[in-house]
Amino acid sequence: DVKVTQSSRYLVKRTGEKVFLECVQDMDHENMFWYRQDPGLGLRLIYFSYDVKMKEKGDIPEGYSVSREKKERFSLILESASTNQTSMYLCASRGGTYNEQFFGPGTRLTVL
Amino acid sequence: SQQGEEDPQALSIQEGENATMNCSYKTSINNLQWYRQNSGRGLVHLILIRSNEREKHSGRLRVTLDTSKKSSSLLITASRATDTASYFCATDKGWDNQGGKLIFGQGTELSVKP
C-alpha cells in the first residue's frame, strides 16, 4: 500500500514563526504536491515538485516555499506564519502506471 | 474555476440505500479519480478510471465514465453509516504545460443515516 505520512496531525504556531511541514512517501513517486483546504474554497494547490530539487508554483504560492532534497520527502515552509495561513494542509504523492495520486492524513495548522 | 463539478452538493440517504454522485468536467482527460474524505482527515483514494474505460468496480463502488458527455458517476451500493463523508472527483489531463495537476471539484457531502 502506498503510504504518505505527514509530520503532525495538529500544529499551533504564533504569528511570525517559521513553520515546517514535512511529508514523506514510500512509493518512489517522482511527483509530490502540497495543498491547503479551506471551507468554501476547496483544495488549492500551493506547490508541487516533479523531481528532486525541482519545484513549481501552484495556484497560491505566496507566503510559502518548499524543499525537495530527497525523492521521498517534500517539505512546505511558512517563512513567517500569518493568521490567514490557518488551514488544513494536505500533502500528496503521485506516480505508478496510471498516475494515481495518494494523500497524507493532513495537518491542521492554527496560527494565533 | 474547477474543472470537475460534483452534483449534488449534498446528499442524505438511509442506510441500505444506494448513493449516486455525479461529476462533470470541461476538457479532455487521461483519467478521473474519486476520493473520499472523512471530516478533518486526508483524502482517501477510491478508484481511478482511465479515459478508455467506461465502467469500473471496486467492492460496493461502481464508477462510470462517459467521455462524450464529459461526466462520471460514483455509485455506492447498500450504503452504510460509515460511508458518511465528502466525495471528490479529480481529473487528470496528463502532463502538459500545467505540470499534470489534478483538478478537483468542490465535492459532494454524503450523509447516511442509520
Boltz contact constraints between the chains, C-beta under 6 A:
constraints:
  - contact:
      token1: [A, 42]
      token2: [B, 106]
      max_distance: 6.0
  - contact:
      token1: [A, 43]
      token2: [B, 104]
      max_distance: 6.0
  - contact:
      token1: [A, 45]
      token2: [B, 101]
      max_distance: 6.0
  - contact:
      token1: [A, 56]
      token2: [B, 99]
      max_distance: 6.0
  - contact:
      token1: [A, 90]
      token2: [B, 42]
      max_distance: 6.0
  - contact:
      token1: [A, 98]
      token2: [B, 48]
      max_distance: 6.0
  - contact:
      token1: [A, 100]
      token2: [B, 48]
      max_distance: 6.0
  - contact:
      token1: [A, 101]
      token2: [B, 102]
      max_distance: 6.0
  - contact:
      token1: [A, 102]
      token2: [B, 45]
      max_distance: 6.0
  - contact:
      token1: [A, 103]
      token2: [B, 42]
      max_distance: 6.0
  - contact:
      token1: [A, 103]
      token2: [B, 43]
      max_distance: 6.0
  - contact:
      token1: [A, 104]
      token2: [B, 42]
      max_distance: 6.0
  - contact:
      token1: [A, 105]
      token2: [B, 42]
      max_distance: 6.0
  - contact:
      token1: [A, 106]
      token2: [B, 42]
      max_distance: 6.0
